[in-house]
């Protein structure tokens, strides 16, 4: 299997290096034949080539069976023109490979029960998945931009837009995911205000008739945000739009104690995927050996399960992470306070040792 490794910026190279280390260990243990190829993306690619997504990087991503991504961004790139910012590279990869289904599992690890600010009875046993539509909505809608009005003042424009086909395919992905779990799907929208979301609710409801074994409910985004922190165990699978999914998944990360624990998988209709930690590039701690690599390592587990069809290897990686946490090891930043503080490299080595 050909794996494209795109470490990116900030802490991306640090955490991705540990993910690759674990991937190699899993491949050795389970006899998997993998070929890893690395390329620049984001700010580092702009520095080297004048563009955050060089043609050779996109070509590598197209040819790969799966992609392991780190992080992109940096304060120094925020004033670059649109199209040349690091974040534009990741958006382009998602669009070019049509990675429309973004799965973000939210699992409360018992070993980190003291890491969250929530009461134990609220978060104990939380196990839900947020399915975020990833290639449409306000991130890609046209028209967009900043224009000058006749009176000299400026106006910013972004367009929320969904076609029926775009809603249908992510809804089907949501129902299938719920069917494979506990059979409950909550569709989150803002149908009471937005015509785009009115169409969303109509289509999701229509498709629900094809899945009589799945219980379908609907929530407005504001109510869903409240319910997610009030009764998180009531959720199984949440399917929602691009913008709403971005916000809800970051909110949900606090249920498990840290955004540093959240992996993700972005899949297209053929099952090809990009696997990445949900956290950002964290430039303020880059290079200090204190970034938590567990989200990258757990993204490798998702790659093994969903991208390479090796659930046995994926389960072994997850079990190794659990053992390391049970031993009391914690990273110094992004993850949690307390426990035995270890560095990025040491955490990766601990997981590899436990996996082997």
C-alpha positions in Angstrom: 0.0 0.0 0.0 1.3 3.4 -1.0 1.1 6.0 1.9 1.6 9.7 1.3 3.0 11.4 4.3 2.4 15.2 4.5 3.7 16.5 7.9 3.1 20.1 7.1 3.8 22.9 9.6 4.2 23.7 13.3 3.9 20.6 15.4 2.8 18.6 12.3 6.3 17.1 11.6 6.8 16.2 15.3 3.5 14.3 15.7 3.5 12.8 12.3 6.9 11.4 12.9 5.5 9.5 15.8 2.5 8.4 13.8 4.8 7.0 11.1 6.9 5.3 13.8 3.8 3.5 15.0 2.6 2.7 11.5 5.9 1.0 10.7 5.8 -1.0 14.0 2.2 -2.1 13.2 3.2 -3.1 9.6 6.1 -5.2 10.9 4.0 -6.9 13.5 1.1 -7.7 11.1 3.1 -8.4 8.0 1.8 -5.4 6.0 3.7 -4.2 3.0 3.7 -0.4 2.9 5.6 2.2 0.9 5.9 5.7 2.5 6.6 8.8 0.4 6.8 12.3 2.0 6.1 15.7 0.5 5.8 19.4 1.5 2.4 21.0 2.1 1.3 24.3 3.7 3.6 27.0 4.9 6.8 25.0 4.4 5.8 24.3 0.8 5.2 28.0 0.3 8.6 28.8 1.6 10.3 26.2 -0.6 8.2 26.5 -3.8 6.1 29.7 -3.6 2.8 27.7 -3.3 1.3 25.8 -0.3 0.3 22.9 -2.6 3.0 22.1 -5.2 2.0 20.0 -8.2 4.2 17.1 -7.0 2.5 17.0 -3.6 -1.0 16.9 -5.2 0.2 14.2 -7.6 1.6 12.1 -4.7 -1.7 12.5 -2.9 -3.7 11.4 -5.9 -1.5 8.3 -6.4 -1.5 7.2 -2.8 -3.8 4.6 -1.3 -4.0 6.6 1.9 -2.6 10.0 3.2 -1.3 10.8 6.6 -1.4 14.5 7.2 0.0 16.5 10.1 -1.0 20.2 10.4 -0.8 23.4 8.5 -0.5 27.1 9.2 1.5 29.7 11.1 1.0 33.3 12.2 3.4 34.5 9.5 1.2 33.3 6.7 -2.1 34.8 7.7 -1.7 38.0 5.6 -0.8 36.1 2.4 -3.3 36.4 -0.5 -6.1 33.8 -0.6 -5.0 30.8 -2.4 -1.5 31.0 -1.1 -2.2 30.5 2.6 -1.4 27.1 4.2 -5.0 26.3 4.9 -5.9 26.7 1.2 -3.6 23.7 0.5 -5.6 21.3 2.7 -8.9 22.6 1.4 -7.6 22.0 -2.2 -6.6 18.4 -1.4 -10.1 17.8 0.1 -11.7 19.2 -2.9 -9.5 17.7 -5.6 -9.8 14.2 -4.1 -13.5 14.7 -3.2 -13.0 13.8 0.5 -16.5 14.7 1.4 -17.0 12.4 4.5 -15.1 13.5 7.5 -15.4 11.1 10.5 -14.4 12.4 13.9 -14.7 9.9 16.7 -15.3 11.3 20.2 -14.4 8.6 22.8 -14.0 9.1 26.5 -10.9 7.2 27.6 -11.3 6.0 31.2 -7.6 6.6 31.7 -8.1 10.3 31.1 -11.2 10.7 33.2 -9.5 13.3 35.3 -8.4 15.4 32.3 -11.8 16.8 31.4 -13.5 19.7 33.2 -16.9 17.9 33.0 -18.4 15.9 35.8 -17.5 12.2 35.6 -21.1 11.1 35.4 -21.6 13.3 32.3 -18.7 12.0 30.2 -18.1 8.5 31.5 -18.8 6.1 28.6 -19.1 8.8 25.9 -18.7 7.2 22.5 -20.0 9.1 19.5 -18.9 10.0 16.0 -19.3 13.4 14.3 -19.6 13.1 10.5 -18.8 16.5 9.0 -19.5 17.1 5.3 -16.2 18.4 4.1 -16.2 19.6 0.5 -19.1 22.1 0.3 -20.9 24.7 2.5 -19.5 28.1 3.3 -15.8 27.1 2.9 -16.3 26.5 -0.8 -19.4 28.5 -1.8 -19.3 31.3 -4.4 -19.5 34.2 -4.5 -17.0 35.1 -1.8 -14.6 37.9 -1.1 -14.4 41.4 0.3 -15.8 44.2 -1.9 -15.9 48.0 -1.6 -19.3 49.5 -1.7 -20.2 52.8 -3.4 -19.9 54.7 -0.2 -16.4 53.5 0.3 -17.1 51.0 3.1 -16.3 47.3 2.7 -18.4 44.2 2.8 -17.3 40.6 3.3 -19.2 37.9 1.4 -19.3 34.1 1.9 -21.9 31.8 0.5 -23.5 28.7 2.2 -24.5 26.3 -0.5 -25.5 22.7 -0.8 -26.8 20.7 -3.8 -29.2 17.9 -3.3 -26.6 15.4 -4.4 -24.0 16.6 -1.9 -26.5 16.2 0.9 -27.6 12.8 -0.2 -24.2 11.2 -0.3 -23.1 12.4 3.2 -26.6 11.5 4.6 -26.1 7.9 3.2 -22.7 7.8 4.8 -24.2 8.9 8.1 -26.9 6.3 8.0 -24.5 3.5 7.2 -22.2 4.6 10.0 -25.1 4.6 12.5 -26.3 1.2 11.3 -22.8 -0.2 12.0 -22.9 1.3 15.5 -25.9 1.7 17.8 -28.5 2.7 15.2 -29.0 6.3 16.1 -28.4 9.3 13.7 -28.9 12.9 14.7 -28.9 15.4 11.8 -27.8 18.9 12.8 -28.9 21.9 10.8 -30.4 25.4 11.1 -33.5 24.8 9.0 -35.6 27.3 10.9 -33.5 30.2 9.5 -31.4 29.0 6.5 -32.9 27.8 3.2 -29.8 25.7 2.6 -30.4 23.9 5.8 -34.1 23.6 5.1 -33.2 21.5 2.0 -30.7 19.6 4.2 -33.4 18.5 6.6 -35.8 17.6 3.8 -33.3 15.4 2.0 -32.0 13.7 5.2 -35.5 12.9 6.2 -36.3 11.5 2.8 -33.3 9.2 2.9 -34.1 8.1 6.4 -37.0 6.1 5.0 -34.4 3.8 3.3 -32.9 3.0 6.7 -35.9 1.9 8.9 -33.4 0.2 11.3 -31.8 3.6 12.1 -33.5 6.1 14.5 -33.3 9.5 12.9 -33.6 12.8 14.9 -33.0 16.4 14.1 -31.6 19.3 16.1 -30.8 22.9 15.3 -27.1 23.7 15.6 -27.5 25.9 18.7 -29.6 23.2 20.5 -27.1 20.5 19.4 -24.2 22.5 20.9 -26.0 22.7 24.2 -27.1 19.0 24.2 -23.6 17.9 23.3 -22.2 19.2 26.6 -25.4 18.5 28.7 -26.2 14.9 27.6 -23.4 13.7 25.3 -24.1 10.0 25.9 -27.5 10.5 24.1 -25.6 10.8 20.8 -24.4 8.0 18.6 -23.7 9.5 15.1 -24.1 13.2 14.3 -24.2 14.2 10.6 -23.9 17.9 9.9 -22.6 20.5 7.5 -19.1 21.6 7.0 -19.1 24.7 9.2 -21.2 23.2 12.0 -19.1 20.1 12.1 -16.0 22.1 12.4 -17.3 23.8 15.5 -19.1 20.9 17.1 -16.1 18.6 16.9 -13.8 21.1 18.6 -16.4 21.5 21.3 -16.8 17.8 21.7 -13.0 17.4 22.2 -13.4 18.9 25.6 -15.6 15.9 26.6 -12.5 13.7 26.4 -10.1 16.2 27.9 -8.2 17.5 24.9 -8.2 18.2 21.2 -4.9 16.4 21.2 -6.7 13.1 21.5 -9.0 13.5 18.4 -8.1 11.7 15.2 -10.1 11.9 12.0 -10.6 10.3 8.6 -11.7 12.1 5.5 -13.0 9.6 2.8 -14.3 9.8 -0.8 -16.9 7.6 -2.4 -14.2 5.0 -3.3 -13.0 4.8 0.3 -9.7 6.6 -0.3 -8.9 8.6 2.7 -6.8 11.4 4.3 -6.1 10.8 8.0 -5.1 13.6 10.3 -5.3 14.8 13.9 -8.1 17.3 14.5 -5.8 19.8 16.3 -3.9 22.6 14.5 -0.3 23.5 14.0 0.3 25.0 17.5 3.3 27.1 16.4 3.8 28.4 20.0 5.0 24.9 21.1 6.5 23.6 17.9 10.0 22.2 18.3 9.8 21.9 22.1 9.1 18.1 22.3 5.9 18.7 24.3 3.2 18.2 21.6 0.9 15.3 22.2 1.2 12.8 19.3 -1.7 10.6 20.3 -4.2 12.1 17.8 -1.7 11.4 15.0 -1.2 7.9 16.3 -4.9 7.3 16.6 -5.3 8.7 13.0 -2.9 5.9 12.0 -5.3 3.4 13.6 -8.2 4.9 11.6 -6.0 4.6 8.5 -5.3 0.9 9.2 -9.0 0.2 9.8 -10.7 2.3 7.1 -8.0 2.9 4.6 -6.1 -0.4 4.6 -8.9 -2.7 5.8 -6.8 -4.1 8.7 -9.0 -3.8 11.8 -6.7 -6.2 13.7 -3.8 -3.8 13.3 -5.9 -0.8 14.1 -7.2 -2.4 17.3 -3.7 -3.3 18.4 -2.6 0.4 18.0 -5.6 1.6 20.0 -4.9 -1.0 22.7 -1.2 0.1 22.9 -2.3 3.7 23.4 -4.7 2.6 26.1 -1.9 0.7 27.9 0.4 3.7 27.8 -2.2 5.9 29.3 -3.1 3.3 31.9 0.5 3.4 33.0 0.0 7.1 33.8 2.0 8.6 31.0 0.8 12.0 29.9 2.3 14.6 27.5 3.3 18.0 28.7 1.0 20.0 26.5 -2.2 19.8 24.4 -3.2 16.6 26.1 -3.8 16.8 29.8 -2.4 18.0 33.1 -1.2 15.5 35.7 0.3 12.1 35.4 3.8 11.4 34.4 4.9 14.1 31.9 6.7 12.8 28.8 7.9 14.3 25.6 6.6 13.8 22.1 9.3 11.4 21.1 9.0 9.4 24.3 5.3 9.1 24.0 5.7 7.7 20.5 8.4 5.2 21.7 6.1 4.1 24.6 3.3 3.3 22.2 5.6 1.4 19.8 7.1 -0.6 22.7 3.6 -1.4 23.9 2.5 -2.3 20.4 5.5 -4.6 19.8 
